[in-house]
Amino acid sequence: MSYEALVIDAGVGNLGNLVRALEHVGGRAGITADPERVAAARCLLLPGVGAFAPPRDAIRGGVEEALREALDRGACLLGICVGFQILFEEGEEFGATDGLGLLPGRVTRLPETVPVPHIGWNRLRGVTHHPLLNGLEDRYVYFVHSYAPEGVPDELTLARCTHGREFAAVAGRGRVLGTQFHPERSGSVGLRLLSNFLEMAHGADPRD
């Protein structure tokens, strides 16, 4: 079965890699910054790389309003890397910037006691029983980041990772979900997560 997915273009990131990964697991993916298309979508992904503020500012106004409308209508959203970070209340990179406030917590710099940015493969720990993470227990995924969420409530932290400090590698509340790592760069593990998300967004249970 092929599932529709819409990748929100926030002006940063290699969107093509994510689209190809979605297509690899049977998705039909498009890229857009058109508020009308965003508002009408059922399955949304918000990727990002680099600093917190540019993608946050890029979606202010019409795209943000459309995203909230889509969520109100029952859409599912997956934030990836910086797209995950801007789901939270605030980011401190280059000065405090408000996030979307869809998840509680702040995005702060990783400790100077470890190499920053955190680049490469690291292990997911404390993986919860959640349809998004079916098949991802105790697996390694690929990270590229200098900042990470903190203050995320335990009940919303779906998987953890440690690099200098522990942080939420996957978090979510209801239909708003996100990963600090890059599923499109995490091999078969990342493809499994994207497949799980597509099935969740379209009403299927990935455990079946």
Legacy VTK file of the C-alpha trace (Angstrom):
# vtk DataFile Version 3.0
C-alpha trace
ASCII
DATASET POLYDATA
POINTS 208 float
0.000 0.000 0.000
1.256 3.481 -0.858
0.752 6.318 1.628
0.721 10.034 0.887
3.219 12.197 2.787
3.973 15.897 2.589
7.382 17.316 3.509
7.226 20.924 4.691
9.913 23.064 3.082
11.290 25.320 5.834
14.132 26.485 3.616
16.879 24.288 5.090
17.914 20.679 4.750
18.367 18.113 2.027
14.724 17.375 1.416
15.481 15.069 -1.478
17.088 12.461 0.783
14.008 12.364 2.980
11.679 12.068 -0.015
13.731 9.197 -1.420
13.647 7.421 1.947
9.864 7.815 2.141
9.488 6.499 -1.389
11.732 3.552 -0.520
9.224 2.444 2.120
6.231 2.915 -0.160
5.315 6.535 0.435
4.257 9.057 -2.201
6.017 12.180 -0.984
5.789 15.796 -2.056
7.598 18.938 -0.898
5.770 22.199 -0.302
5.648 25.526 1.510
2.083 26.133 0.270
-0.204 26.699 3.268
-3.228 25.273 1.454
-1.471 21.976 0.806
-0.144 21.830 4.361
-3.588 22.494 5.865
-5.168 19.717 3.798
-2.491 17.083 4.489
-2.939 14.048 6.687
0.727 13.062 7.012
3.297 15.851 7.502
7.055 15.826 8.032
9.065 18.861 9.139
12.811 18.393 8.570
15.585 20.871 9.267
19.339 21.245 9.649
21.604 23.976 10.958
20.489 26.600 13.448
17.115 26.801 15.213
15.961 30.259 14.106
15.997 30.114 10.250
13.487 27.245 9.821
11.427 28.555 12.730
11.176 31.961 11.088
10.526 30.430 7.663
7.291 28.820 8.775
5.900 31.778 10.724
2.618 33.091 9.431
0.749 31.124 6.819
2.627 27.817 7.014
2.455 27.734 10.816
-1.254 28.517 10.780
-1.802 25.806 8.169
0.209 23.310 10.209
-1.906 23.972 13.294
-5.066 23.666 11.197
-3.921 20.318 9.831
-3.219 19.051 13.348
-6.647 20.221 14.488
-8.133 18.215 11.630
-6.343 15.055 12.756
-3.054 15.112 10.822
0.117 13.473 12.116
3.389 15.407 12.237
6.967 14.114 12.430
9.709 16.661 13.136
13.274 15.673 12.228
16.492 17.122 13.715
15.995 20.917 13.838
12.433 20.321 12.678
12.052 18.305 15.881
13.656 21.043 17.956
11.270 23.757 16.814
8.336 21.687 18.077
9.403 22.702 21.597
8.739 25.914 23.482
12.077 27.656 22.957
15.582 27.288 21.560
18.627 29.105 22.930
20.888 28.964 19.857
22.147 32.479 18.988
19.733 33.907 21.538
16.321 32.756 22.711
13.850 31.995 19.918
10.308 30.832 20.490
9.362 27.416 19.161
5.972 26.130 18.100
5.156 25.058 21.650
3.643 21.768 20.507
5.856 19.892 22.977
7.059 21.096 26.406
10.774 21.695 26.852
13.686 23.881 25.746
16.464 23.213 23.247
19.894 23.861 24.786
23.513 23.285 23.829
25.197 19.978 24.501
27.999 20.114 27.099
31.480 21.285 26.155
32.888 18.173 27.848
32.168 16.136 24.707
32.839 16.797 21.006
30.219 19.161 19.591
28.544 18.810 17.175
27.492 15.293 18.014
28.036 13.548 14.673
27.625 9.874 13.958
25.935 6.749 15.234
24.640 6.469 18.777
22.418 4.057 20.607
18.780 4.561 21.500
17.989 3.710 25.108
14.794 3.518 27.096
12.732 2.919 23.969
9.063 2.885 24.948
6.325 0.691 23.542
5.023 3.059 20.898
3.908 2.320 17.314
6.462 4.801 15.935
9.312 2.824 17.506
8.221 -0.709 16.731
11.382 -2.595 15.758
13.762 0.132 16.984
14.544 -1.241 20.437
18.220 -0.867 21.413
19.296 0.189 17.915
21.833 2.699 16.590
20.815 5.807 14.631
22.641 8.733 13.021
22.887 12.156 14.661
24.200 15.557 13.541
23.464 18.269 16.117
24.940 20.624 18.718
21.724 21.325 20.619
19.092 18.996 22.045
15.865 19.173 24.057
15.905 19.248 27.827
13.100 19.372 30.366
10.951 17.015 28.310
8.495 15.183 30.612
9.249 11.495 31.037
5.835 10.510 29.721
6.556 12.309 26.429
10.110 10.973 26.033
9.812 7.936 23.777
13.542 7.163 23.500
16.713 8.630 24.965
20.326 9.052 23.956
23.420 10.293 25.768
26.135 12.613 24.486
27.530 14.650 27.345
24.060 14.575 28.868
20.950 12.522 28.391
18.396 13.963 25.980
15.165 12.976 24.287
16.117 11.316 21.013
12.432 10.728 20.237
9.518 12.545 21.834
5.851 12.914 21.150
2.417 13.781 22.365
-0.562 12.384 20.524
-0.098 12.951 16.799
2.904 15.296 17.229
6.140 13.306 17.130
9.789 13.959 16.427
13.306 12.553 16.271
16.564 14.333 17.053
18.382 11.884 14.760
18.032 11.664 10.975
15.943 8.622 10.001
16.779 9.192 6.333
20.475 8.686 7.216
19.997 5.831 9.693
19.846 2.905 7.294
17.277 0.169 7.802
16.459 1.406 11.309
15.488 4.842 10.035
13.496 3.371 7.171
11.569 1.272 9.670
10.690 4.392 11.671
9.478 6.216 8.554
7.406 3.206 7.557
5.904 3.078 11.053
5.059 6.779 10.868
3.352 6.477 7.492
1.228 3.611 8.758
0.320 5.509 11.928
-0.641 8.635 10.003
-2.919 6.675 7.710
-4.657 4.764 10.450
-2.810 1.454 10.287
-1.033 -0.241 13.173
2.614 -0.935 12.240
2.620 -3.891 14.644
0.233 -5.800 12.370
LINES 1 209
208 0 1 2 3 4 5 6 7 8 9 10 11 12 13 14 15 16 17 18 19 20 21 22 23 24 25 26 27 28 29 30 31 32 33 34 35 36 37 38 39 40 41 42 43 44 45 46 47 48 49 50 51 52 53 54 55 56 57 58 59 60 61 62 63 64 65 66 67 68 69 70 71 72 73 74 75 76 77 78 79 80 81 82 83 84 85 86 87 88 89 90 91 92 93 94 95 96 97 98 99 100 101 102 103 104 105 106 107 108 109 110 111 112 113 114 115 116 117 118 119 120 121 122 123 124 125 126 127 128 129 130 131 132 133 134 135 136 137 138 139 140 141 142 143 144 145 146 147 148 149 150 151 152 153 154 155 156 157 158 159 160 161 162 163 164 165 166 167 168 169 170 171 172 173 174 175 176 177 178 179 180 181 182 183 184 185 186 187 188 189 190 191 192 193 194 195 196 197 198 199 200 201 202 203 204 205 206 207
